[in-house]
Amino acid sequence: MFALTFLAYRMRAIWFNPGLIAYQLAVPLMASALILRTNLNEGVPGPEHFEVRQYPRPQLGDGILVQLLVVSADPYMRYRIRSDGDYKADAPMLGLVAGKVLETNVPEWKVGDLFGAELPYIDIQAVPASRLRMFRRLTGLVSEENISLGIGALGMPGSTAYGGLTDILRPKSGEVIWVSGAAGAVGSMVGMIAKHVFGCTVIGSAGGPEKCKLVTERFGFDYCLDYKACKSTRDLITALAKLAPSGIDMYFENVGGMHFEAAMKCLRPNGRVAVCGVISDYNKPKMTPNQIYISNMIYTSQRVEGFQCFPWLSGERGNFLQDMAKWVDEGKVKVEETVFDGLESFGSAFRALFEGGNTGKVVVRVQSSAKSKL
């Protein structure tokens, strides 16, 4: 009955205002939400842990009504779907999204504006005015066709690479940096910025010859070592030492485990380590401890610092959006994506992160194409 009444209202609006025809017919009566079916403490997540449910489309409220065009699948989300994590079973997933404004009650946002934000994975939703201060305006930086940049180079991965490199590591021309996870969304951008903006010698680490080829030939790293060919930490240290016989000045940590131990073994005096992820541990019931000989760090003046992306993503620090958009436009940062279609494909997209099934940013397009129906 509700659906029939609402449909009649929409048809009456169309009759009296033909200009609303495209809008009224394009926006569905129902909204789709990606639900976490069950928490997972150990093992690799997949499609069986998620489902899509339908709900009545919300009304505008005091803020804006938005349509999500793309949602993100990121390694950090793995820890959050544990039973002691932030994401609860039988509730919508939450993460980084990009989309467009459908209706608005606030003067700062116009219909058709493009945005990036952290929101529940519900394709059409009303956002209260009180929550809009954390929205990033993407209008003028991207179009609907390349809106996925809003969750990639101009989103969380890009701001992680930007902040970790420019503010945590503070590279100087000619220095040597080692980047783990070099074929992934964050690592690839770290290496490209270090090489093409700061003039560093860049060594990557990736799994398999094909990914190493991508890292050197497309992203422009000087070297890439295949960590899958290393059976132990000692093997990885030996492989890294061959590429950097005088040691490394910086290490960007995405993986953890033997990568971190190898980096500390090869780190030069005044060396810096930026820690943003440890994907090698995310599917384990407990984190693997790493041993650091802190006494060595005193006389070598080395620094290890963990960080999150939000100060740069929010604009509190640095000039992330403008700088990264410029570097992408200049070709200094090349965009690499692995794309999945439909909210129902999120489980497969998420699994790809932990089974080596992706290069660059994993993107889930809410519609069958990134372009909105409107």
C-alpha positions in Angstrom: 0.0 0.0 0.0 2.8 2.4 0.9 4.5 1.7 -2.4 1.3 2.3 -4.4 0.7 5.6 -2.5 4.2 6.8 -3.1 4.1 5.9 -6.8 0.9 7.9 -7.2 2.6 10.9 -5.6 5.5 10.6 -8.0 3.2 10.3 -11.0 1.3 13.4 -9.9 4.5 15.3 -9.6 5.5 14.3 -13.1 2.1 15.4 -14.4 2.4 18.9 -13.0 6.1 19.3 -13.6 7.4 17.5 -16.7 11.0 18.6 -15.8 10.9 16.0 -13.0 10.3 13.1 -15.3 13.9 11.9 -15.6 14.5 12.3 -11.9 11.3 10.6 -10.6 11.7 7.6 -13.0 15.4 7.1 -12.3 15.4 7.0 -8.5 14.0 3.7 -7.3 11.4 3.3 -4.6 13.7 1.0 -2.6 17.3 1.4 -1.3 19.8 -1.4 -1.3 22.1 -2.0 1.7 25.2 -4.2 2.0 24.8 -6.2 5.2 27.5 -8.0 7.2 25.9 -11.4 7.8 28.4 -12.6 10.5 31.5 -11.5 12.2 34.7 -13.3 11.3 37.7 -13.7 13.6 39.9 -15.9 11.5 40.3 -16.8 7.8 39.6 -15.1 4.5 36.3 -13.2 4.1 34.1 -13.9 1.0 30.6 -13.5 -0.5 29.1 -15.8 2.1 29.7 -13.2 4.8 27.7 -10.5 3.1 24.2 -10.0 1.6 22.2 -7.2 0.0 18.9 -6.2 1.5 16.2 -3.8 0.3 14.6 -1.0 2.4 12.2 1.8 1.6 13.9 4.8 0.0 14.4 7.5 2.7 13.0 11.0 2.7 15.3 14.1 2.4 15.3 15.5 5.9 17.3 18.6 6.9 20.5 17.7 4.9 21.0 16.0 1.6 19.7 12.9 -0.2 22.6 11.1 -1.9 23.2 8.2 -4.3 26.4 6.2 -3.9 28.1 5.4 -7.2 31.2 3.5 -5.9 32.1 2.0 -2.5 35.6 0.9 -1.3 37.0 -2.5 -0.3 40.1 -1.9 1.8 42.4 -4.2 3.9 41.7 -2.3 7.2 38.1 -3.4 7.1 39.2 -7.0 7.7 40.1 -6.2 11.3 36.8 -4.4 11.8 34.6 -7.4 10.9 36.0 -9.4 13.8 33.7 -9.9 16.8 35.6 -7.3 18.7 35.7 -4.9 15.8 33.6 -1.9 14.9 31.3 -3.6 12.4 28.4 -5.5 13.8 26.7 -8.5 12.3 23.3 -7.9 10.7 24.1 -4.3 10.1 25.2 -2.3 7.0 28.9 -2.1 6.2 30.5 1.3 6.6 33.4 2.7 4.6 34.7 5.2 2.1 32.3 6.0 -0.7 31.8 8.5 -3.5 28.6 9.6 -5.1 26.3 12.5 -6.1 23.6 14.7 -4.5 20.1 13.9 -5.5 18.1 16.4 -3.3 19.3 19.1 -0.9 18.1 21.3 1.9 21.4 23.0 2.5 22.8 25.9 0.4 26.4 24.5 0.4 25.4 21.4 -1.6 23.6 21.5 -5.0 21.8 18.8 -6.9 24.4 16.9 -9.0 27.4 17.8 -6.7 29.9 15.0 -6.4 31.3 14.1 -3.0 33.5 11.7 -1.1 32.7 10.6 2.5 32.5 7.7 5.0 29.0 6.4 5.0 27.0 3.1 5.4 26.9 1.1 2.2 23.3 2.0 1.3 23.0 3.1 -2.3 20.4 5.9 -1.6 20.4 7.5 1.8 19.6 10.8 3.6 22.5 12.5 5.3 21.7 14.9 8.1 23.1 18.4 7.9 25.1 17.8 11.1 27.2 15.1 9.3 28.1 17.1 6.2 31.2 18.8 7.7 33.2 15.6 6.9 32.2 15.4 3.3 34.8 16.1 0.6 33.7 18.1 -2.4 34.8 16.3 -5.6 32.9 18.5 -8.1 35.5 20.1 -10.4 38.1 17.4 -9.6 36.3 14.3 -11.1 33.3 13.5 -13.2 30.8 10.7 -12.8 32.8 8.6 -15.3 35.9 8.7 -13.1 34.2 9.0 -9.7 36.2 6.1 -8.5 39.1 8.4 -8.0 37.1 9.7 -5.0 37.8 6.4 -3.2 41.2 5.9 -4.7 43.8 8.5 -5.6 41.6 11.3 -4.1 40.3 9.2 -1.2 41.7 7.1 1.6 44.5 5.3 -0.3 45.7 8.5 -1.8 45.7 10.4 1.4 47.4 7.6 3.2 50.2 7.5 0.6 50.4 11.3 0.6 50.5 11.9 4.3 52.7 8.9 5.1 55.3 9.9 2.5 55.3 13.7 2.7 54.8 14.2 6.4 55.9 11.0 8.2 58.9 10.0 6.0 59.8 13.5 4.6 61.8 12.2 1.6 64.8 14.0 0.1 66.0 13.7 -3.5 68.4 10.8 -3.9 67.3 8.9 -0.9 66.3 5.2 -1.1 62.8 4.0 -0.1 61.5 0.5 0.1 57.7 0.0 -0.3 55.9 -3.2 0.6 52.6 -4.0 -1.1 53.9 -2.1 -4.1 51.2 -3.3 -6.5 48.4 -2.3 -4.2 46.4 0.9 -3.9 48.5 2.7 -1.3 52.0 1.2 -2.1 51.8 2.0 -5.8 51.1 5.6 -5.1 53.8 5.9 -2.5 56.4 4.7 -4.9 55.1 6.9 -7.8 55.2 10.0 -5.7 58.6 9.2 -4.2 60.0 8.6 -7.7 58.3 11.2 -9.9 57.8 14.0 -7.4 60.7 13.7 -4.9 63.3 12.1 -7.1 64.0 9.1 -4.8 65.3 5.6 -5.7 62.3 3.4 -5.2 62.3 -0.4 -4.4 59.0 -2.2 -4.3 58.0 -5.6 -3.0 55.1 -7.5 -4.6 53.9 -11.1 -5.0 54.9 -12.7 -8.3 56.7 -11.8 -11.5 53.6 -10.2 -13.1 53.0 -7.8 -10.3 56.7 -7.0 -10.1 56.6 -6.2 -13.8 53.6 -3.9 -13.3 55.4 -2.1 -10.5 58.5 -1.4 -12.6 57.1 -0.9 -16.0 53.8 1.0 -15.3 54.5 2.6 -12.0 58.1 3.4 -12.7 59.8 1.9 -9.6 63.5 1.4 -10.0 63.4 -2.2 -8.7 60.9 -4.7 -7.4 61.6 -7.9 -5.5 59.3 -10.9 -5.5 58.7 -11.7 -1.9 57.0 -15.0 -2.8 60.4 -16.2 -4.0 61.8 -15.6 -0.5 61.2 -18.5 1.9 62.4 -16.8 5.0 63.2 -13.4 6.5 66.9 -14.0 5.8 66.1 -14.5 2.1 64.2 -11.3 2.0 67.0 -9.4 3.8 69.5 -10.8 1.2 67.3 -9.9 -1.7 66.8 -6.3 -0.4 70.5 -5.9 0.4 71.4 -6.8 -3.2 69.2 -3.9 -4.5 70.2 -1.5 -1.8 73.8 -2.5 -0.7 74.2 0.7 1.3 70.9 0.3 3.0 67.5 2.1 2.8 66.6 5.5 4.1 62.9 5.0 4.3 60.4 2.1 4.5 56.7 2.3 3.9 55.0 -0.5 5.8 51.8 -2.1 4.3 52.4 -5.8 5.0 54.2 -6.4 8.4 55.8 -9.7 9.3 59.1 -10.5 7.7 58.9 -7.3 5.6 59.2 -5.2 8.8 62.1 -7.2 10.1 64.0 -7.0 6.8 63.4 -3.3 6.7 64.8 -2.7 10.2 67.8 -4.8 9.4 68.6 -2.7 6.3 67.6 0.7 7.7 70.4 3.3 7.6 71.2 5.8 10.3 68.5 8.6 10.4 66.2 6.1 8.7 62.4 6.5 8.9 59.6 3.9 8.9 55.9 4.8 8.3 53.5 2.1 9.4 50.0 2.2 8.0 49.1 -1.5 7.6 50.0 -5.1 8.3 47.9 -7.1 5.9 49.9 -10.3 6.5 48.2 -10.5 10.0 44.6 -9.5 9.2 43.2 -13.0 8.7 45.0 -14.5 11.8 43.4 -14.8 15.2 46.3 -12.9 16.8 48.8 -10.4 15.5 52.4 -11.6 15.0 54.8 -9.8 17.3 57.8 -8.1 15.7 61.1 -7.6 17.6 62.7 -4.2 17.5 66.1 -3.7 19.1 65.4 -0.2 20.5 68.9 0.3 21.8 70.1 0.3 18.2 67.7 3.1 17.3 69.3 5.4 19.9 72.7 5.7 18.2 71.3 5.5 14.7 68.6 8.2 15.3 66.0 6.0 13.5 62.3 6.6 13.8 59.3 4.3 13.5 55.9 6.0 13.4 52.4 4.7 12.9 49.7 6.9 11.4 46.2 7.2 9.9 45.1 9.1 6.9 42.4 11.3 8.3 44.4 14.6 9.0 45.3 14.7 5.3 42.0 13.4 4.0 40.0 16.0 5.9 42.3 18.8 4.9 43.6 19.5 8.4 47.2 18.9 7.3 48.8 19.4 3.9 47.2 20.1 0.5 46.2 16.6 -0.4 43.3 17.0 -2.8 44.9 19.7 -4.9 48.4 18.1 -5.0 47.2 14.6 -5.8 44.7 15.8 -8.5 47.6 17.8 -10.1 49.9 14.7 -10.0 47.3 12.5 -11.5 46.6 15.1 -14.2 50.4 15.3 -15.0 50.7 11.5 -15.2 53.1 11.4 -12.2 50.6 9.2 -10.4 49.0 6.5 -12.7 45.6 5.1 -11.7 45.3 1.3 -11.5 42.0 -0.3 -10.5 40.4 -3.7 -10.1 36.7 -3.1 -10.6 33.7 -5.2 -9.4 30.1 -4.5 -10.4 27.2 -4.3 -8.0 26.9 -4.2 -4.2 26.4 -8.0 -4.3 30.0 -8.4 -5.6 31.5 -6.8 -2.5 32.4 -10.2 -0.9 34.4 -11.2 -3.9 36.1 -7.8 -4.1 37.0 -8.0 -0.4 38.4 -11.5 -0.8 40.6 -10.4 -3.7 42.6 -8.2 -1.3 43.8 -11.1 0.7 44.3 -13.6 -2.1 46.4 -11.4 -4.5 43.5 -11.0 -6.9 43.9 -7.3 -7.3 46.3 -4.6 -8.6 45.8 -1.0 -7.5 42.6 0.1 -5.9 39.7 -2.3 -5.5 36.5 -0.5 -6.6 32.9 -1.8 -6.2 30.6 0.1 -8.6 27.2 0.3 -7.1 25.6 0.4 -10.5 26.7 -1.6 -13.5 28.7 1.4 -14.5 30.2 4.3 -12.6 27.8 6.7 -14.2 24.6 7.4 -12.4 21.2 6.6 -13.8 20.2 10.2 -13.6 
